[in-house]
Amino acid sequence: KISKNGKHHPNLCDSERLYINFDLPYNFEKPCPDDPLLKVRNEKWMPKLTNHLSSENCFVAVGQLHLAYDCGLIV
């Protein structure tokens, strides 16, 4: 939502504003929500990601919730 002149669109929602300002609520100190998709997927991904990141030049893109809470991919 950036206009042609490079300025931010005035009607951004709160989440978009936080994202643009690199001010996302990671909540590292909070326990993981009771969401099996989030927690189980992170647990399965972590060994694979660790292996790839230590042996290859790679880029990983995940949704913000996969980075948040005490079960997130950021450790």
Number of C-alpha atoms within 10 A of each C-alpha: 11 10 9 8 6 8 9 13 10 9 9 13 8 9 12 13 14 13 12 12 9 9 10 16 14 16 14 15 10 11 12 18 13 8 9 10 9 17 20 11 13 17 13 10 12 15 11 10 16 11 10 14 13 9 9 8 7 9 8 7 6 8 7 13 18 19 20 23 19 17 21 21 20 12 9
